Structure formats: structure tokens, C-alpha cells
Amino acid sequence: MENLIIRPMQDSDIPEVSRLEEAAFSMPWSADAFREMLVREDALYLVAFREGKVLGVCGLHQSFESGEITNVSVAQDLRCSGIGTRLMAEILHAAVKRGISQVLLEVRVSNDAAVHLYEKCGFRVIGRRRDFYENPWEDAYVMECILPPEKS
């Protein structure tokens, strides 16, 4: 995707990030929750940005050598355009630089497009959480990606 910039989320991005989140999830994060992530050293949130507009967001929380992907949202009319893949590649690259060796995430079992994206990025299903999601109630796959150590 031409002219797409992946960069750390800024406070000024939060209104657009919140709109993306509301369009993508039945239980979206609030703007305040995203604002809180901006000041946490254990969190990294990236946005896909083009022509003054946020098109996607991806978040990572770190706990020692482990990470968890918390949010991946792409504008509905741009899904399957490569934005999610770019965001995931950048966040996993940043995870390696932070010394993270394992990244986990949960995804609705019915979200075939997201499962395919994560598999393409190196994740594999390692488990299932019963009734993890609400509105509607649904199981989640637990997916894992093992990252190589950073090259010196």
C-alpha cells in the first residue's frame, strides 16, 4: 500500500483509533484506555497512517520476554489490503528489538480473516478459551508466535 506510514500512536490519533475500534469490536476499548497506553513503558501501539488519516492500529503489551497483541483494527473498507499485515510485521519487529521471544493473542474462532492474517504472520493455534468473548458469546483461539532473537 503506497504512502502508508507505520508509526507509534500519538494522543492526536486517539479519536480515530477509537472509531476504528468501535467499528471492529462489540466491546471496544475506550479512548481513555488508549490514552493510558501512551504512558505505559510495557505497551507499544502503532498506527497505520496515510494522508492525515489513521487507517489501522495494533497494540502490544510486554511482560519480561513475553508479549501479547491486544488490539488489531483496520478500517472496514480497507481490510484485506495489506494494512494488517504491515502493522503485525512492524509490531513483531519491535517486539524482537524489545527482547520478546514469545507473542500471544486471542481471536474469535469465527474470525477467519484475522486467523488467516495471524497464521500468515507466523502464529499458530495453541489452545482455545471457552466463552472468552461477549456480545455475542464465543470461544477464542489462543495463538502463539515464537520470535527469533535479535541479530547483533
Residue pairs with C-beta under 8 A, 6 or more apart in sequence:
1 50
1 81
1 82
1 83
1 86
3 50
3 51
4 48
4 49
4 50
4 55
4 83
4 86
5 48
5 49
5 50
6 46
6 47
6 48
6 49
6 86
6 87
6 90
7 46
7 47
7 49
8 44
8 45
8 46
8 47
9 17
9 34
9 37
9 38
9 45
9 46
9 47
9 57
10 38
10 47
11 35
11 38
13 47
13 49
13 54
13 57
14 31
14 34
14 35
15 31
16 53
16 54
17 31
17 34
17 45
17 47
17 54
17 57
17 73
18 28
18 29
18 30
18 31
18 34
20 54
20 56
20 57
20 73
20 74
20 75
21 28
21 29
21 34
21 57
21 71
21 73
22 28
23 73
23 75
23 76
24 73
24 74
24 76
25 73
26 133
26 134
26 135
26 136
27 133
27 134
27 135
29 71
34 45
37 43
37 45
37 59
38 45
40 61
42 61
42 62
42 63
43 59
43 60
43 61
43 62
44 59
44 60
44 62
44 91
44 94
44 98
45 57
45 58
45 59
45 60
45 71
46 57
46 58
46 59
46 87
46 90
46 91
46 94
47 54
47 55
47 56
47 57
48 54
48 55
48 56
48 57
48 74
48 83
48 86
48 87
49 55
55 74
55 75
55 78
55 83
56 72
56 73
56 74
56 75
56 78
56 83
56 84
56 87
57 71
57 72
57 73
57 87
58 69
58 71
58 72
58 73
58 84
58 87
58 88
58 90
58 91
59 69
59 70
59 71
59 72
59 91
60 67
60 68
60 69
60 70
60 91
60 94
60 95
60 103
61 67
61 68
61 70
62 95
62 98
62 100
65 99
65 100
65 101
65 102
66 100
66 101
66 102
66 103
66 104
67 95
67 98
67 100
67 102
67 103
67 104
68 103
68 104
68 105
69 88
69 91
69 103
69 104
69 105
70 105
72 84
72 87
72 88
72 114
72 117
74 81
74 83
74 84
74 87
75 83
79 113
80 113
84 114
84 117
85 117
85 120
85 121
88 117
88 118
88 121
89 121
92 103
92 121
92 122
92 145
92 147
95 103
95 147
96 147
96 148
96 149
96 150
97 150
99 150
100 147
101 146
101 147
101 149
102 144
102 145
102 146
102 147
103 123
103 144
103 145
103 147
104 142
104 143
104 144
105 118
105 123
105 142
105 143
106 129
106 132
106 140
106 141
106 142
106 143
107 114
107 115
107 118
107 140
107 141
107 143
108 114
108 133
108 138
108 139
108 140
108 141
109 115
109 128
109 138
109 139
109 140
109 141
110 138
115 125
115 141
115 143
118 143
118 145
119 143
121 145
122 145
122 146
123 143
123 144
123 145
124 143
124 144
124 145
125 141
125 142
125 143
126 142
126 143
126 144
127 141
127 142
128 139
128 140
128 141
128 142
129 139
129 140
129 142
130 139
131 137
131 138
131 139
132 138
132 139
132 140
133 139
133 140
